[in-house]
Amino acid sequence: MSFDLRIKKRIGERSIDLTMSDSAGLVALTGPSGAGKTTVLNCIAGLMVPDDGHIAIGGRTLFDRASHTNLPPEARSCGYVFQDSRLFPHLTVVRNLAYGEALASSEDRWIDLMEVACLLEIADLLDRHPASLSGGETRRVAIGRALLAAPRFLLLDEPLASLDPARGEQVLQCVERIRDELGLPMLYVSHDAAEVARLTDRVVELPLAR
């Protein structure tokens, strides 16, 4: 599977222009604050529409301005872990996970809830509500919910942001297990050079938007 992107998008006074072609595995997207890294993820996920260009993942076109192709988010087989996690506060952890699982048809599922809970070390959190979780626990549950939707690739938007070193290390180890044990293609946004160097040597730098 490969990431093949050419995205042009204007946000207010800023203009984002990214061309990227890389065989998938774990690819890091880096750049300074304000460069538009989250905007790129939103365009890939179908939450924003580029002004021009194309987006193809694994040879499957998700967006192409020239051919007027623009698949809706639910048809993109994309798992997205937002920086603020976005768990449902009124649902327990297990019900948040089950929500992700319900997004995938039974024939498309390649991992089950308890496998995810074990992989991400969140089995002891299943009966708790998000308000009682630490930041690191919240991120791991959000990753689990994304995995249970049976994605073909995963987008991670600064999953270590605002975490202390100990909790950040737990999340980082989970990302490494997904990379090594599941082999799921990931586009990983970060501005931390040491974090990126630990995960991958495949890095795409997005310059500051003009």
Secondary structure, DSSP 4 states (H G I P E B T S, - for coil): -EEEEEEEEEETTEEEEEEEEEESSEEEEE--TTS-HHHHHHHHHTSS--SEEEEEETTEEEEETTTTEE--GGGS-EEEE-TT----TTS-HHHHHHHHHHTS-TTT--S-HHHHHHHTT-GGGTTS-GGGS-HHHHHHHHHHHHHHT--SEEEEE-TTTT--HHHHHHHHHHHHHIIIII---EEEE---HHHHHHH-S-EEEPPPP-
